[in-house]
Amino acid sequence: MKSFDLVVTDYNMPEVNGRELTQYIRVQSQQSHIPVLMVTSESSETHLANIEQDGAHALCDKPFEPQFIKKLLFQLLEH
């Protein structure tokens, strides 16, 4: 089994969306504790709250600044 330190995913993907992926990681994976950074262009507050409720550790709006992503990654990997 491969082990990962972090998952970076987009919300909108062809086969499974980021929310479904995060739910899978939290409930069915061997690494349910792994930090998840979700990138999204969604603007609905309810939608964004659902993503966080499902276990994403951080959300990042598109477009984003590289320095902001760098800061988020350092914060996520410190824990």
C-alpha positions as MATLAB code, in Angstrom:
seq = 'MKSFDLVVTDYNMPEVNGRELTQYIRVQSQQSHIPVLMVTSESSETHLANIEQDGAHALCDKPFEPQFIKKLLFQLLEH';
ca = [
       0.000    0.000    0.000;
       1.265    3.481   -0.880;
       1.220    6.125    1.795;
       0.620    9.814    1.115;
       1.234   12.986    3.122;
      -1.377   15.172    1.447;
      -4.182   15.079   -1.130;
      -4.661   18.082   -3.416;
      -7.805   17.773   -5.501;
     -10.199   19.828   -7.561;
     -13.875   19.746   -6.739;
     -14.966   19.268  -10.359;
     -13.552   16.067  -11.851;
     -14.956   13.704  -14.500;
     -15.518   10.401  -12.658;
     -15.919   11.456   -9.040;
     -16.106   14.935   -7.552;
     -13.821   16.205   -4.814;
     -16.504   15.900   -2.166;
     -17.021   12.209   -2.983;
     -13.256   11.651   -2.965;
     -12.945   13.310    0.448;
     -15.816   11.186    1.810;
     -14.075    8.055    0.525;
     -10.791    9.067    2.152;
     -12.461    9.775    5.502;
     -14.617    6.630    5.623;
     -12.977    3.875    3.566;
      -9.246    4.540    3.178;
      -6.360    3.338    5.312;
      -5.280    6.984    5.678;
      -8.448    8.655    6.900;
      -6.356   11.264    8.751;
      -4.587   12.609    5.650;
      -5.003   16.358    5.007;
      -7.111   17.278    1.965;
      -6.727   20.568    0.093;
      -9.700   21.193   -2.181;
      -9.408   23.623   -5.093;
     -12.726   24.942   -6.363;
     -14.413   27.685   -8.338;
     -17.709   27.085   -6.521;
     -19.164   30.162   -4.828;
     -22.196   28.814   -2.964;
     -21.666   29.181    0.800;
     -23.819   26.090    1.444;
     -21.835   24.085   -1.066;
     -18.520   25.177    0.453;
     -19.751   24.383    3.964;
     -20.688   20.863    2.826;
     -17.179   20.326    1.472;
     -15.654   21.349    4.805;
     -18.157   19.199    6.712;
     -17.053   16.177    4.652;
     -13.500   16.588    5.870;
     -11.524   18.876    3.594;
      -8.897   20.617    5.717;
      -8.583   23.633    3.431;
     -10.398   25.221    0.503;
      -8.774   27.335   -2.154;
     -10.685   29.444   -4.677;
      -9.658   29.602   -8.319;
      -7.789   31.488   -9.553;
      -5.244   31.424   -6.740;
      -1.883   32.947   -6.013;
       1.095   30.570   -5.719;
       2.166   32.181   -2.431;
      -1.257   31.473   -0.917;
      -1.040   27.802   -1.927;
       2.487   27.583   -0.543;
       1.293   28.973    2.801;
      -1.640   26.523    2.916;
       0.621   23.570    2.108;
       3.057   24.447    4.872;
       0.188   24.772    7.369;
      -1.342   21.446    6.335;
       1.928   19.535    6.433;
       2.945   20.906    9.844;
       0.069   19.075   11.513;
];
